[in-house]
Every structure is written in C-alpha cells, then in structure tokens.
Amino acid sequence: MMKFRYDENSTPVNSDEICNLIPSHIQTQSELNLWEQNNIANAERKLFASKKPLNITSDFIKKVHKSMFCNTWKWAGKFRTVNTNIGIDRIKISVEIQLLCDDLAFWFGNNSYPLAETAVRFSHRLVCIHPFTNGNGRCSRLLADLIMVRKGFQRFSWGSKNLTEISEVRSKYIQALRAADNFDIESLLDFAAS
C-alpha cells in the first residue's frame, strides 16, 4: 500500500482516491511529486505558448487542471465530489467558481486592482474554494501566472521554491494565505513576487 505524506495545510489523497492514480509504477511520495511535476511542465509549455485571448471561466479552470494532471489522476479537471479538510462544501463549488470568474471579469473591466493584485486575489480565492481533489494551489498559482504573462508581464516567482515540499518556504506561503484569509493581501503579494 502506498503511503503519501501531507502537512495539515494539504489535501491528503485518501486510499479511495489512490485507485484513480494513472501510472501504476508510483510507490512513493517523491515518485508522485516528480511525475506530477513533469505533467505540469508539459501543461505549462502549452498554456504559455498559446496566443488565444484569456477568458477564465469555470470550464477553462477545469481544462487547466486537467492539462496539469491528466497523466497522473483520473479525476483531473473534475470538481471534487467529497468534502475535504480544506475548502468549501462540495455542493457550493460550481456556484463559487462562477462568482469568482464573474468577479475577475469585473476587476479587469473596472481596473479594480493593479494587475498583480488581481492575479493574486484570484489565486487566493481559488485556493479557498479548493474545487479539486488535489493540486488546487498549483493550479491557482499557474492561473495567476497565466494572467500575468498574457497581459505582457513576468510570471510570479512564488518564493522561488517547490511549494509541494514541506519546507520553510511552504510555511511562509501558508502564512501569507492565512493573512489573505483575514483580508491582508499584501503578504501574499509580497510572497508571490519573492
């Protein structure tokens, strides 16, 4: 039986979900992390090479998540159907994602915030909703980066480290998310640019 390590700020993949793992050779957390990272790198190449206008909708968010994890998990690109230790009630996911996409369109249309703040606010809200079984933080950060790049700016550095590994940098990211939960977006903005 495979055992994966998660900190309390992660959504653990339970034994029922392990059967949805596509590659049969993975036995350890490090193998899973490497496999997922390769899947994500392929998705990033395609997403950042595209010249299509950016229109973030519920379907687009699902498409991005699917592209990031399609070779790893059968549930890639599908909203979770169970409640988890993080995120809103599963029944509210579709409505909250639609509200987030509507808010993003309003923020852009009304220049409500500077671009970096818009992207970081979007990322934070998506993480709070936690629509997928796993990969929510990675998907939200990739979408924030995509917003920046499609508007002609550089990607965020997000602490310049792998945030899936339990580390001091991940702890700083979690602290910045918690500050944003309490309406202090500055810490998360600073972290995104660090």
C-alpha positions as CSV (number, residue, x, y, z in Angstrom):
1,M,0.0,0.0,0.0
2,M,1.4,3.4,-1.0
3,K,1.7,6.0,1.8
4,F,2.0,9.7,1.0
5,R,3.0,12.4,3.4
6,Y,1.0,15.6,3.7
7,D,1.1,18.5,6.1
8,E,-2.1,19.8,7.8
9,N,-2.3,22.5,5.1
10,S,-2.6,20.0,2.3
11,T,-5.5,17.9,1.0
12,P,-4.4,14.4,1.5
13,V,-5.2,11.8,-1.2
14,N,-7.1,9.1,0.6
15,S,-7.0,5.3,-0.1
16,D,-10.2,5.5,-2.1
17,E,-8.6,8.1,-4.4
18,I,-5.3,6.2,-4.8
19,C,-7.2,3.9,-7.2
20,N,-7.5,6.9,-9.5
21,L,-3.8,7.1,-9.9
22,I,-3.0,6.5,-13.6
23,P,0.7,5.4,-13.5
24,S,0.9,2.0,-11.9
25,H,4.6,2.2,-11.1
26,I,4.4,5.0,-8.5
27,Q,5.1,3.8,-5.0
28,T,6.4,6.8,-3.1
29,Q,5.7,10.5,-2.5
30,S,8.8,11.6,-4.3
31,E,7.9,9.5,-7.4
32,L,4.4,11.0,-7.3
33,N,5.8,14.6,-7.0
34,L,8.2,14.1,-9.9
35,W,5.5,12.5,-12.1
36,E,3.1,15.4,-11.3
37,Q,5.8,18.0,-11.9
38,N,6.5,16.6,-15.4
39,N,2.8,16.5,-16.2
40,I,2.6,20.2,-15.0
41,A,5.6,21.2,-17.0
42,N,4.0,19.9,-20.2
43,A,0.8,21.8,-19.4
44,E,2.7,25.0,-18.8
45,R,4.5,24.8,-22.1
46,K,1.2,24.6,-24.0
47,L,-0.6,27.2,-21.9
48,F,2.2,29.8,-22.1
49,A,2.7,29.2,-25.9
50,S,-0.9,29.8,-26.7
51,K,-1.9,33.2,-28.2
52,K,-5.6,32.8,-27.6
53,P,-7.3,35.6,-25.6
54,L,-7.5,34.7,-22.0
55,N,-11.1,34.1,-20.8
56,I,-11.2,32.5,-17.4
57,T,-14.4,30.5,-17.0
58,S,-15.3,27.5,-14.9
59,D,-14.7,25.3,-17.9
60,F,-11.3,26.9,-18.5
61,I,-10.2,26.3,-14.9
62,K,-11.2,22.7,-15.3
63,K,-9.3,22.5,-18.6
64,V,-6.2,23.9,-17.0
65,H,-6.4,21.5,-14.0
66,K,-6.9,18.6,-16.4
67,S,-3.9,19.6,-18.5
68,M,-1.8,19.7,-15.4
69,F,-2.8,16.3,-14.0
70,C,-4.2,14.3,-17.0
71,N,-1.4,11.8,-17.0
72,T,-1.5,11.4,-13.2
73,W,-5.1,11.3,-11.9
74,K,-8.4,10.1,-13.5
75,W,-10.2,12.9,-11.7
76,A,-8.0,15.6,-13.2
77,G,-10.2,18.6,-14.3
78,K,-13.2,17.4,-12.3
79,F,-14.6,19.2,-9.3
80,R,-14.3,17.2,-6.1
81,T,-17.4,15.3,-5.0
82,V,-16.5,14.9,-1.3
83,N,-15.7,17.4,1.4
84,T,-12.1,17.8,2.4
85,N,-10.1,19.2,5.3
86,I,-9.7,22.4,3.3
87,G,-12.1,24.3,1.1
88,I,-15.8,25.0,0.9
89,D,-18.6,22.5,1.0
90,R,-18.5,20.5,-2.3
91,I,-22.1,21.4,-3.1
92,K,-21.2,25.1,-3.3
93,I,-18.1,24.7,-5.6
94,S,-19.8,25.4,-9.0
95,V,-21.6,28.5,-7.7
96,E,-18.5,29.9,-6.0
97,I,-16.3,29.3,-9.1
98,Q,-18.8,31.1,-11.2
99,L,-18.8,34.0,-8.7
100,L,-15.0,34.1,-8.8
101,C,-14.9,34.2,-12.6
102,D,-17.6,37.0,-12.6
103,D,-15.6,38.9,-10.0
104,L,-12.4,38.5,-12.1
105,A,-14.2,39.9,-15.2
106,F,-15.5,42.8,-13.1
107,W,-12.0,43.5,-11.6
108,F,-10.5,43.6,-15.1
109,G,-13.3,45.6,-16.6
110,N,-13.2,48.2,-13.9
111,N,-9.5,48.3,-13.2
112,S,-10.4,47.5,-9.6
113,Y,-6.8,46.5,-8.6
114,P,-3.3,46.6,-10.1
115,L,-2.7,43.5,-12.3
116,A,-0.5,41.6,-9.9
117,E,-3.1,42.1,-7.1
118,T,-5.9,41.0,-9.4
119,A,-3.9,37.8,-10.2
120,V,-3.0,37.1,-6.6
121,R,-6.6,37.8,-5.3
122,F,-7.9,35.3,-7.9
123,S,-5.3,32.7,-6.9
124,H,-6.2,33.1,-3.2
125,R,-10.0,32.8,-3.8
126,L,-9.5,29.7,-5.9
127,V,-7.4,28.1,-3.2
128,C,-10.1,29.0,-0.6
129,I,-12.7,27.3,-2.7
130,H,-10.5,24.3,-3.2
131,P,-12.5,22.8,-6.1
132,F,-10.4,19.8,-6.9
133,T,-9.4,16.7,-5.0
134,N,-5.8,17.8,-5.1
135,G,-3.5,20.3,-7.0
136,N,-5.5,23.4,-6.0
137,G,-2.6,25.6,-5.0
138,R,-0.5,24.6,-8.1
139,C,-3.5,25.2,-10.4
140,S,-4.3,28.6,-8.7
141,R,-0.7,29.7,-9.0
142,L,-0.4,28.6,-12.6
143,L,-3.6,30.6,-13.5
144,A,-2.3,33.7,-11.7
145,D,1.0,33.3,-13.7
146,L,-1.0,32.9,-16.9
147,I,-2.9,36.1,-16.1
148,M,0.4,38.0,-15.7
149,V,2.0,36.5,-18.9
150,R,-1.0,37.0,-21.1
151,K,-1.0,40.7,-20.1
152,G,2.7,41.0,-21.0
153,F,4.3,40.7,-17.6
154,Q,6.6,38.1,-16.0
155,R,5.3,35.1,-14.0
156,F,5.4,35.3,-10.3
157,S,8.3,33.5,-8.5
158,W,6.2,32.2,-5.6
159,G,9.2,32.0,-3.2
160,S,11.4,30.5,-5.9
161,K,11.0,27.0,-4.4
162,N,8.8,23.9,-4.9
163,L,5.8,24.6,-2.7
164,T,4.6,21.0,-2.6
165,E,7.6,20.0,-0.4
166,I,7.2,20.6,3.3
167,S,9.7,23.4,3.9
168,E,10.2,26.9,5.4
169,V,9.2,28.5,2.1
170,R,5.9,26.5,2.0
171,S,5.3,27.6,5.6
172,K,5.7,31.2,4.5
173,Y,3.3,30.6,1.7
174,I,0.7,29.2,4.1
175,Q,1.2,32.1,6.4
176,A,0.6,34.5,3.5
177,L,-2.6,32.6,2.5
178,R,-3.8,32.9,6.1
179,A,-3.1,36.6,6.2
180,A,-5.1,36.9,2.9
181,D,-7.9,34.9,4.6
182,N,-8.0,37.8,7.1
183,F,-8.1,40.5,4.3
184,D,-4.4,41.2,4.3
185,I,-3.4,40.6,0.7
186,E,0.0,42.4,1.0
187,S,1.7,39.3,2.5
188,L,0.6,37.1,-0.4
189,L,1.5,39.7,-3.0
190,D,5.0,40.0,-1.4
191,F,5.4,36.2,-1.3
192,A,4.2,35.9,-5.0
193,A,7.0,38.3,-6.0
194,S,9.7,36.8,-3.7
